[in-house]
Amino acid sequence: EISNSPLQSLTLLNDGVFFEAAQALGGIIARQNEADEIRAPALFRRCLTRPPDTQERAMIVAFYRSQKQRFAAQELDAGVVAGASEGDLIERAAWTTVARALLNLDEAITKN
């Protein structure tokens, strides 16, 4: 049974535990010295325990690049999103937003 209410989505996006988990995942992926097309499936696999298909990989890479542009243009505050840590702030922030999106997918949510 697939279900994802707006209230559940808001909780998952804004809960401190999920936010910190996304920051940690974003930092790990940002530190990898690989192409975006390699890092995207690595993050996807960490969140969903399966590799993405071709379309999913393309969507993740496109979302990452759009978020990176937004942080570079200072539309969003990279410091708030990425948190305090080492490495490229914009990279960490962009990968953190991708991680937040992946962690909020119905497939990633454990249900009892």
N, CA, C and O atoms as CSV, one atom per row, in Angstrom:
chain,resi,resn,atom,element,x,y,z
A,1,GLU,N,N,0.844,-1.166,0.000
A,1,GLU,CA,C,0.000,0.000,0.000
A,1,GLU,C,C,0.897,1.238,0.000
A,1,GLU,O,O,1.744,1.395,0.879
A,2,ILE,N,N,0.711,2.097,-0.966
A,2,ILE,CA,C,1.520,3.308,-1.071
A,2,ILE,C,C,0.702,4.486,-0.564
A,2,ILE,O,O,-0.426,4.720,-0.998
A,3,SER,N,N,1.296,5.211,0.358
A,3,SER,CA,C,0.623,6.369,0.937
A,3,SER,C,C,1.665,7.353,1.422
A,3,SER,O,O,2.666,6.967,2.026
A,4,ASN,N,N,1.432,8.604,1.160
A,4,ASN,CA,C,2.331,9.640,1.630
A,4,ASN,C,C,1.520,10.921,1.778
A,4,ASN,O,O,1.256,11.610,0.793
A,5,SER,N,N,1.128,11.236,2.996
A,5,SER,CA,C,0.300,12.409,3.232
A,5,SER,C,C,1.166,13.667,3.252
A,5,SER,O,O,2.365,13.579,3.513
A,6,PRO,N,N,0.585,14.831,2.982
A,6,PRO,CA,C,1.351,16.075,3.051
A,6,PRO,C,C,1.987,16.299,4.424
A,6,PRO,O,O,3.116,16.782,4.516
A,7,LEU,N,N,1.267,15.950,5.482
A,7,LEU,CA,C,1.808,16.124,6.824
A,7,LEU,C,C,3.044,15.249,7.033
A,7,LEU,O,O,4.032,15.687,7.622
A,8,GLN,N,N,2.981,14.017,6.547
A,8,GLN,CA,C,4.129,13.117,6.650
A,8,GLN,C,C,5.315,13.682,5.873
A,8,GLN,O,O,6.445,13.649,6.362
A,9,SER,N,N,5.075,14.191,4.688
A,9,SER,CA,C,6.145,14.763,3.873
A,9,SER,C,C,6.795,15.951,4.558
A,9,SER,O,O,8.020,16.068,4.562
A,10,LEU,N,N,5.994,16.831,5.135
A,10,LEU,CA,C,6.542,17.989,5.832
A,10,LEU,C,C,7.375,17.565,7.039
A,10,LEU,O,O,8.413,18.159,7.331
A,11,THR,N,N,6.912,16.541,7.728
A,11,THR,CA,C,7.668,16.032,8.884
A,11,THR,C,C,9.004,15.485,8.436
A,11,THR,O,O,10.034,15.783,9.040
A,12,LEU,N,N,8.997,14.697,7.395
A,12,LEU,CA,C,10.242,14.088,6.926
A,12,LEU,C,C,11.216,15.132,6.386
A,12,LEU,O,O,12.428,14.997,6.553
A,13,LEU,N,N,10.698,16.156,5.749
A,13,LEU,CA,C,11.581,17.196,5.213
A,13,LEU,C,C,12.160,18.089,6.311
A,13,LEU,O,O,13.282,18.577,6.176
A,14,ASN,N,N,11.419,18.306,7.383
A,14,ASN,CA,C,11.823,19.283,8.384
A,14,ASN,C,C,12.284,18.700,9.712
A,14,ASN,O,O,12.831,19.431,10.538
A,15,ASP,N,N,12.083,17.421,9.941
A,15,ASP,CA,C,12.508,16.798,11.189
A,15,ASP,C,C,14.027,16.881,11.319
A,15,ASP,O,O,14.757,16.647,10.356
A,16,GLY,N,N,14.491,17.216,12.519
A,16,GLY,CA,C,15.922,17.385,12.755
A,16,GLY,C,C,16.746,16.158,12.426
A,16,GLY,O,O,17.839,16.277,11.874
A,17,VAL,N,N,16.245,14.988,12.754
A,17,VAL,CA,C,16.982,13.750,12.482
A,17,VAL,C,C,17.149,13.542,10.982
A,17,VAL,O,O,18.239,13.217,10.513
A,18,PHE,N,N,16.067,13.728,10.231
A,18,PHE,CA,C,16.147,13.565,8.784
A,18,PHE,C,C,17.042,14.634,8.159
A,18,PHE,O,O,17.795,14.357,7.226
A,19,PHE,N,N,16.953,15.850,8.679
A,19,PHE,CA,C,17.778,16.937,8.149
A,19,PHE,C,C,19.263,16.659,8.381
A,19,PHE,O,O,20.080,16.853,7.481
A,20,GLU,N,N,19.612,16.205,9.586
A,20,GLU,CA,C,21.005,15.886,9.886
A,20,GLU,C,C,21.489,14.680,9.086
A,20,GLU,O,O,22.640,14.641,8.652
A,21,ALA,N,N,20.617,13.706,8.893
A,21,ALA,CA,C,20.990,12.550,8.068
A,21,ALA,C,C,21.271,12.988,6.633
A,21,ALA,O,O,22.230,12.524,6.016
A,22,ALA,N,N,20.442,13.874,6.108
A,22,ALA,CA,C,20.657,14.382,4.752
A,22,ALA,C,C,21.958,15.181,4.664
A,22,ALA,O,O,22.683,15.073,3.675
A,23,GLN,N,N,22.258,15.982,5.690
A,23,GLN,CA,C,23.525,16.727,5.701
A,23,GLN,C,C,24.718,15.777,5.716
A,23,GLN,O,O,25.696,15.994,5.002
A,24,ALA,N,N,24.639,14.731,6.524
A,24,ALA,CA,C,25.735,13.759,6.590
A,24,ALA,C,C,25.912,13.055,5.245
A,24,ALA,O,O,27.035,12.910,4.762
A,25,LEU,N,N,24.818,12.622,4.646
A,25,LEU,CA,C,24.894,11.972,3.340
A,25,LEU,C,C,25.411,12.929,2.272
A,25,LEU,O,O,26.233,12.549,1.438
A,26,GLY,N,N,24.928,14.172,2.299
A,26,GLY,CA,C,25.397,15.167,1.335
A,26,GLY,C,C,26.886,15.413,1.458
A,26,GLY,O,O,27.579,15.556,0.451
A,27,GLY,N,N,27.385,15.464,2.688
A,27,GLY,CA,C,28.820,15.652,2.907
A,27,GLY,C,C,29.641,14.489,2.409
A,27,GLY,O,O,30.702,14.683,1.814
A,28,ILE,N,N,29.161,13.279,2.645
A,28,ILE,CA,C,29.878,12.084,2.177
A,28,ILE,C,C,29.980,12.080,0.660
A,28,ILE,O,O,31.055,11.849,0.106
A,29,ILE,N,N,28.876,12.331,-0.004
A,29,ILE,CA,C,28.859,12.310,-1.474
A,29,ILE,C,C,29.665,13.475,-2.045
A,29,ILE,O,O,30.357,13.310,-3.050
A,30,ALA,N,N,29.587,14.646,-1.422
A,30,ALA,CA,C,30.328,15.816,-1.905
A,30,ALA,C,C,31.832,15.598,-1.833
A,30,ALA,O,O,32.572,16.127,-2.662
A,31,ARG,N,N,32.290,14.832,-0.860
A,31,ARG,CA,C,33.730,14.585,-0.717
A,31,ARG,C,C,34.281,13.584,-1.725
A,31,ARG,O,O,35.495,13.492,-1.905
A,32,GLN,N,N,33.405,12.841,-2.377
A,32,GLN,CA,C,33.872,11.885,-3.381
A,32,GLN,C,C,34.368,12.640,-4.602
A,32,GLN,O,O,33.709,13.555,-5.094
A,33,ASN,N,N,35.506,12.254,-5.069
A,33,ASN,CA,C,36.108,12.905,-6.227
A,33,ASN,C,C,35.726,12.137,-7.493
A,33,ASN,O,O,36.576,11.558,-8.168
A,34,GLU,N,N,34.448,12.148,-7.790
A,34,GLU,CA,C,33.893,11.418,-8.929
A,34,GLU,C,C,32.985,12.341,-9.727
A,34,GLU,O,O,32.635,13.431,-9.273
A,35,ALA,N,N,32.613,11.898,-10.910
A,35,ALA,CA,C,31.662,12.634,-11.739
A,35,ALA,C,C,30.274,12.570,-11.104
A,35,ALA,O,O,29.973,11.658,-10.333
A,36,ASP,N,N,29.444,13.537,-11.433
A,36,ASP,CA,C,28.080,13.577,-10.899
A,36,ASP,C,C,27.327,12.288,-11.219
A,36,ASP,O,O,26.538,11.806,-10.407
A,37,GLU,N,N,27.574,11.732,-12.405
A,37,GLU,CA,C,26.888,10.524,-12.843
A,37,GLU,C,C,27.312,9.289,-12.039
A,37,GLU,O,O,26.637,8.261,-12.082
A,38,ILE,N,N,28.416,9.389,-11.315
A,38,ILE,CA,C,28.869,8.303,-10.431
A,38,ILE,C,C,28.349,8.540,-9.007
A,38,ILE,O,O,27.915,7.608,-8.330
A,39,ARG,N,N,28.400,9.795,-8.570
A,39,ARG,CA,C,27.972,10.112,-7.208
A,39,ARG,C,C,26.461,9.966,-7.020
A,39,ARG,O,O,26.007,9.533,-5.961
A,40,ALA,N,N,25.685,10.324,-8.039
A,40,ALA,CA,C,24.223,10.246,-7.928
A,40,ALA,C,C,23.747,8.819,-7.624
A,40,ALA,O,O,22.949,8.638,-6.705
A,41,PRO,N,N,24.209,7.800,-8.362
A,41,PRO,CA,C,23.769,6.446,-8.028
A,41,PRO,C,C,24.271,5.978,-6.658
A,41,PRO,O,O,23.605,5.189,-5.987
A,42,ALA,N,N,25.425,6.457,-6.254
A,42,ALA,CA,C,25.948,6.076,-4.930
A,42,ALA,C,C,25.027,6.594,-3.828
A,42,ALA,O,O,24.727,5.866,-2.881
A,43,LEU,N,N,24.579,7.833,-3.942
A,43,LEU,CA,C,23.656,8.398,-2.955
A,43,LEU,C,C,22.308,7.686,-3.010
A,43,LEU,O,O,21.727,7.365,-1.974
A,44,PHE,N,N,21.823,7.444,-4.206
A,44,PHE,CA,C,20.549,6.761,-4.388
A,44,PHE,C,C,20.591,5.385,-3.726
A,44,PHE,O,O,19.653,4.996,-3.031
A,45,ARG,N,N,21.673,4.660,-3.943
A,45,ARG,CA,C,21.798,3.314,-3.373
A,45,ARG,C,C,21.852,3.353,-1.841
A,45,ARG,O,O,21.292,2.481,-1.177
A,46,ARG,N,N,22.524,4.366,-1.281
A,46,ARG,CA,C,22.569,4.499,0.185
A,46,ARG,C,C,21.184,4.744,0.768
A,46,ARG,O,O,20.871,4.269,1.859
A,47,CYS,N,N,20.358,5.485,0.040
A,47,CYS,CA,C,19.024,5.824,0.550
A,47,CYS,C,C,17.988,4.740,0.277
A,47,CYS,O,O,17.111,4.501,1.107
A,48,LEU,N,N,18.078,4.089,-0.866
A,48,LEU,CA,C,17.019,3.165,-1.273
A,48,LEU,C,C,17.477,1.712,-1.408
A,48,LEU,O,O,16.663,0.841,-1.716
A,49,THR,N,N,18.746,1.439,-1.188
A,49,THR,CA,C,19.338,0.087,-1.231
A,49,THR,C,C,19.164,-0.618,-2.572
A,49,THR,O,O,19.126,-1.847,-2.632
A,50,ARG,N,N,19.061,0.145,-3.623
A,50,ARG,CA,C,19.038,-0.412,-4.973
A,50,ARG,C,C,19.633,0.622,-5.915
A,50,ARG,O,O,19.624,1.814,-5.609
A,51,PRO,N,N,20.147,0.185,-7.045
A,51,PRO,CA,C,20.665,1.169,-8.000
A,51,PRO,C,C,19.517,1.863,-8.739
A,51,PRO,O,O,18.462,1.264,-8.950
A,52,PRO,N,N,19.717,3.105,-9.126
A,52,PRO,CA,C,18.676,3.795,-9.897
A,52,PRO,C,C,18.666,3.307,-11.334
A,52,PRO,O,O,19.685,2.857,-11.857
A,53,ASP,N,N,17.504,3.400,-11.967
A,53,ASP,CA,C,17.478,3.099,-13.398
A,53,ASP,C,C,17.988,4.326,-14.151
A,53,ASP,O,O,18.290,5.348,-13.535
A,54,THR,N,N,18.083,4.236,-15.438
A,54,THR,CA,C,18.658,5.318,-16.248
A,54,THR,C,C,17.900,6.628,-16.084
A,54,THR,O,O,18.508,7.691,-15.962
A,55,GLN,N,N,16.584,6.553,-16.081
A,55,GLN,CA,C,15.772,7.767,-15.941
A,55,GLN,C,C,15.937,8.372,-14.544
A,55,GLN,O,O,16.056,9.589,-14.403
A,56,GLU,N,N,15.945,7.534,-13.528
A,56,GLU,CA,C,16.126,8.035,-12.167
A,56,GLU,C,C,17.486,8.706,-12.009
A,56,GLU,O,O,17.587,9.767,-11.393
A,57,ARG,N,N,18.525,8.099,-12.556
A,57,ARG,CA,C,19.866,8.697,-12.475
A,57,ARG,C,C,19.891,10.061,-13.148
A,57,ARG,O,O,20.441,11.018,-12.603
A,58,ALA,N,N,19.296,10.151,-14.332
A,58,ALA,CA,C,19.264,11.433,-15.050
A,58,ALA,C,C,18.513,12.495,-14.249
A,58,ALA,O,O,18.928,13.653,-14.211
A,59,MET,N,N,17.413,12.104,-13.610
A,59,MET,CA,C,16.637,13.052,-12.811
A,59,MET,C,C,17.428,13.525,-11.590
A,59,MET,O,O,17.375,14.704,-11.238
A,60,ILE,N,N,18.150,12.627,-10.951
A,60,ILE,CA,C,18.947,12.996,-9.779
A,60,ILE,C,C,20.042,13.973,-10.175
A,60,ILE,O,O,20.239,14.994,-9.517
A,61,VAL,N,N,20.751,13.661,-11.248
A,61,VAL,CA,C,21.839,14.538,-11.708
A,61,VAL,C,C,21.285,15.907,-12.089
A,61,VAL,O,O,21.869,16.932,-11.737
A,62,ALA,N,N,20.159,15.931,-12.809
A,62,ALA,CA,C,19.552,17.211,-13.199
A,62,ALA,C,C,19.123,18.015,-11.970
A,62,ALA,O,O,19.331,19.227,-11.917
A,63,PHE,N,N,18.528,17.346,-10.988
A,63,PHE,CA,C,18.104,18.034,-9.764
A,63,PHE,C,C,19.319,18.575,-9.014
A,63,PHE,O,O,19.300,19.715,-8.550
A,64,TYR,N,N,20.373,17.769,-8.889
A,64,TYR,CA,C,21.606,18.207,-8.224
A,64,TYR,C,C,22.156,19.463,-8.906
A,64,TYR,O,O,22.490,20.440,-8.235
A,65,ARG,N,N,22.249,19.437,-10.215
A,65,ARG,CA,C,22.820,20.582,-10.949
A,65,ARG,C,C,21.958,21.831,-10.811
A,65,ARG,O,O,22.486,22.937,-10.696
A,66,SER,N,N,20.639,21.666,-10.820
A,66,SER,CA,C,19.769,22.838,-10.647
A,66,SER,C,C,19.919,23.412,-9.240
A,66,SER,O,O,19.927,24.631,-9.068
A,67,GLN,N,N,20.037,22.551,-8.239
A,67,GLN,CA,C,20.220,23.034,-6.867
A,67,GLN,C,C,21.582,23.699,-6.705
A,67,GLN,O,O,21.700,24.715,-6.020
A,68,LYS,N,N,22.593,23.140,-7.323
A,68,LYS,CA,C,23.939,23.733,-7.251
A,68,LYS,C,C,23.927,25.144,-7.837
A,68,LYS,O,O,24.553,26.053,-7.291
A,69,GLN,N,N,23.215,25.321,-8.946
A,69,GLN,CA,C,23.093,26.652,-9.553
A,69,GLN,C,C,22.371,27.618,-8.617
A,69,GLN,O,O,22.762,28.780,-8.500
A,70,ARG,N,N,21.335,27.148,-7.961
A,70,ARG,CA,C,20.588,28.005,-7.035
A,70,ARG,C,C,21.460,28.441,-5.859
A,70,ARG,O,O,21.399,29.596,-5.439
A,71,PHE,N,N,22.272,27.522,-5.326
A,71,PHE,CA,C,23.166,27.879,-4.223
A,71,PHE,C,C,24.260,28.825,-4.702
A,71,PHE,O,O,24.617,29.769,-3.997
A,72,ALA,N,N,24.790,28.579,-5.890
A,72,ALA,CA,C,25.837,29.448,-6.438
A,72,ALA,C,C,25.308,30.867,-6.675
A,72,ALA,O,O,26.031,31.845,-6.487
A,73,ALA,N,N,24.049,30.967,-7.085
A,73,ALA,CA,C,23.421,32.271,-7.313
A,73,ALA,C,C,22.913,32.895,-6.013
A,73,ALA,O,O,22.356,33.993,-6.029
A,74,GLN,N,N,23.098,32.219,-4.919
A,74,GLN,CA,C,22.680,32.653,-3.586
A,74,GLN,C,C,21.168,32.840,-3.466
A,74,GLN,O,O,20.690,33.677,-2.700
A,75,GLU,N,N,20.423,32.043,-4.240
A,75,GLU,CA,C,18.970,32.021,-4.084
A,75,GLU,C,C,18.607,31.343,-2.769
A,75,GLU,O,O,17.592,31.662,-2.150
A,76,LEU,N,N,19.450,30.403,-2.354
A,76,LEU,CA,C,19.279,29.676,-1.108
A,76,LEU,C,C,20.547,29.814,-0.283
A,76,LEU,O,O,21.628,30.013,-0.838
A,77,ASP,N,N,20.429,29.713,1.020
A,77,ASP,CA,C,21.578,29.835,1.913
A,77,ASP,C,C,22.253,28.478,2.079
A,77,ASP,O,O,21.758,27.614,2.803
A,78,ALA,N,N,23.377,28.300,1.411
A,78,ALA,CA,C,24.091,27.020,1.437
A,78,ALA,C,C,24.559,26.662,2.838
A,78,ALA,O,O,24.574,25.484,3.195
A,79,GLY,N,N,24.939,27.642,3.633
A,79,GLY,CA,C,25.407,27.386,4.988
A,79,GLY,C,C,24.341,26.792,5.879
A,79,GLY,O,O,24.628,25.933,6.712
A,80,VAL,N,N,23.116,27.244,5.710
A,80,VAL,CA,C,22.009,26.714,6.510
A,80,VAL,C,C,21.697,25.281,6.096
A,80,VAL,O,O,21.459,24.423,6.946
A,81,VAL,N,N,21.700,25.025,4.804
A,81,VAL,CA,C,21.347,23.702,4.303
A,81,VAL,C,C,22.451,22.688,4.582
A,81,VAL,O,O,22.172,21.579,5.038
A,82,ALA,N,N,23.701,23.057,4.312
A,82,ALA,CA,C,24.812,22.105,4.439
A,82,ALA,C,C,25.304,21.948,5.868
A,82,ALA,O,O,25.827,20.894,6.230
A,83,GLY,N,N,25.146,22.970,6.671
A,83,GLY,CA,C,25.652,22.901,8.037
A,83,GLY,C,C,27.157,23.124,8.086
A,83,GLY,O,O,27.806,23.326,7.060
A,84,ALA,N,N,27.692,23.082,9.296
A,84,ALA,CA,C,29.128,23.305,9.488
A,84,ALA,C,C,29.878,22.000,9.281
A,84,ALA,O,O,29.640,21.011,9.974
A,85,SER,N,N,30.769,22.013,8.335
A,85,SER,CA,C,31.586,20.840,8.037
A,85,SER,C,C,32.671,21.259,7.059
A,85,SER,O,O,32.710,22.403,6.607
A,86,GLU,N,N,33.537,20.331,6.742
A,86,GLU,CA,C,34.620,20.626,5.804
A,86,GLU,C,C,34.172,20.365,4.378
A,86,GLU,O,O,33.212,19.633,4.136
A,87,GLY,N,N,34.878,20.971,3.443
A,87,GLY,CA,C,34.599,20.745,2.035
A,87,GLY,C,C,33.865,21.911,1.409
A,87,GLY,O,O,33.526,22.893,2.068
A,88,ASP,N,N,33.631,21.771,0.120
A,88,ASP,CA,C,32.968,22.794,-0.678
A,88,ASP,C,C,31.526,22.973,-0.191
A,88,ASP,O,O,30.726,22.040,-0.251
A,89,LEU,N,N,31.208,24.155,0.280
A,89,LEU,CA,C,29.901,24.447,0.865
A,89,LEU,C,C,28.768,24.249,-0.135
A,89,LEU,O,O,27.743,23.652,0.196
A,90,ILE,N,N,28.946,24.740,-1.338
A,90,ILE,CA,C,27.889,24.642,-2.348
A,90,ILE,C,C,27.669,23.191,-2.757
A,90,ILE,O,O,26.526,22.764,-2.922
A,91,GLU,N,N,28.739,22.434,-2.921
A,91,GLU,CA,C,28.619,21.001,-3.249
A,91,GLU,C,C,27.846,20.273,-2.146
A,91,GLU,O,O,26.919,19.513,-2.427
A,92,ARG,N,N,28.232,20.509,-0.903
A,92,ARG,CA,C,27.572,19.832,0.215
A,92,ARG,C,C,26.102,20.203,0.286
A,92,ARG,O,O,25.253,19.344,0.525
A,93,ALA,N,N,25.796,21.477,0.080
A,93,ALA,CA,C,24.407,21.933,0.142
A,93,ALA,C,C,23.572,21.304,-0.983
A,93,ALA,O,O,22.447,20.858,-0.754
A,94,ALA,N,N,24.124,21.272,-2.178
A,94,ALA,CA,C,23.381,20.703,-3.306
A,94,ALA,C,C,23.128,19.213,-3.106
A,94,ALA,O,O,22.019,18.738,-3.353
A,95,TRP,N,N,24.134,18.472,-2.664
A,95,TRP,CA,C,23.941,17.043,-2.418
A,95,TRP,C,C,23.023,16.814,-1.216
A,95,TRP,O,O,22.309,15.812,-1.168
A,96,THR,N,N,23.035,17.720,-0.257
A,96,THR,CA,C,22.121,17.602,0.882
A,96,THR,C,C,20.682,17.717,0.420
A,96,THR,O,O,19.823,16.980,0.904
A,97,THR,N,N,20.397,18.623,-0.505
A,97,THR,CA,C,19.022,18.755,-1.001
A,97,THR,C,C,18.600,17.494,-1.759
A,97,THR,O,O,17.444,17.077,-1.683
A,98,VAL,N,N,19.527,16.897,-2.480
A,98,VAL,CA,C,19.217,15.645,-3.180
A,98,VAL,C,C,18.926,14.547,-2.156
A,98,VAL,O,O,17.959,13.799,-2.301
A,99,ALA,N,N,19.756,14.455,-1.131
A,99,ALA,CA,C,19.541,13.453,-0.087
A,99,ALA,C,C,18.202,13.653,0.605
A,99,ALA,O,O,17.498,12.684,0.890
A,100,ARG,N,N,17.845,14.902,0.878
A,100,ARG,CA,C,16.543,15.179,1.511
A,100,ARG,C,C,15.401,14.692,0.632
A,100,ARG,O,O,14.428,14.126,1.131
A,101,ALA,N,N,15.514,14.907,-0.662
A,101,ALA,CA,C,14.466,14.451,-1.578
A,101,ALA,C,C,14.392,12.922,-1.605
A,101,ALA,O,O,13.302,12.350,-1.575
A,102,LEU,N,N,15.536,12.272,-1.660
A,102,LEU,CA,C,15.550,10.811,-1.703
A,102,LEU,C,C,15.014,10.199,-0.411
A,102,LEU,O,O,14.267,9.221,-0.446
A,103,LEU,N,N,15.392,10.770,0.714
A,103,LEU,CA,C,14.912,10.252,1.995
A,103,LEU,C,C,13.413,10.443,2.170
A,103,LEU,O,O,12.794,9.766,2.991
A,104,ASN,N,N,12.828,11.355,1.412
A,104,ASN,CA,C,11.398,11.622,1.511
A,104,ASN,C,C,10.569,10.788,0.528
A,104,ASN,O,O,9.341,10.866,0.536
A,105,LEU,N,N,11.223,10.002,-0.305
A,105,LEU,CA,C,10.486,9.156,-1.233
A,105,LEU,C,C,9.726,8.067,-0.475
A,105,LEU,O,O,10.194,7.561,0.544
A,106,ASP,N,N,8.564,7.722,-0.982
A,106,ASP,CA,C,7.772,6.685,-0.354
A,106,ASP,C,C,8.585,5.393,-0.215
A,106,ASP,O,O,8.455,4.683,0.782
A,107,GLU,N,N,9.399,5.095,-1.183
A,107,GLU,CA,C,10.225,3.885,-1.183
A,107,GLU,C,C,11.231,3.861,-0.027
A,107,GLU,O,O,11.639,2.789,0.419
A,108,ALA,N,N,11.625,5.026,0.450
A,108,ALA,CA,C,12.606,5.107,1.528
A,108,ALA,C,C,11.987,5.053,2.910
A,108,ALA,O,O,12.694,4.854,3.898
A,109,ILE,N,N,10.683,5.225,2.994
A,109,ILE,CA,C,9.998,5.314,4.284
A,109,ILE,C,C,9.630,3.915,4.756
A,109,ILE,O,O,9.019,3.141,4.019
A,110,THR,N,N,10.001,3.602,5.970
A,110,THR,CA,C,9.638,2.316,6.555
A,110,THR,C,C,8.284,2.439,7.207
A,110,THR,O,O,8.036,3.360,7.986
A,111,LYS,N,N,7.420,1.517,6.889
A,111,LYS,CA,C,6.074,1.534,7.450
A,111,LYS,C,C,5.860,0.285,8.279
A,111,LYS,O,O,6.382,-0.781,7.949
A,112,ASN,N,N,5.095,0.409,9.355
A,112,ASN,CA,C,4.758,-0.751,10.194
A,112,ASN,C,C,3.436,-1.342,9.774
A,112,ASN,O,O,2.985,-2.325,10.362
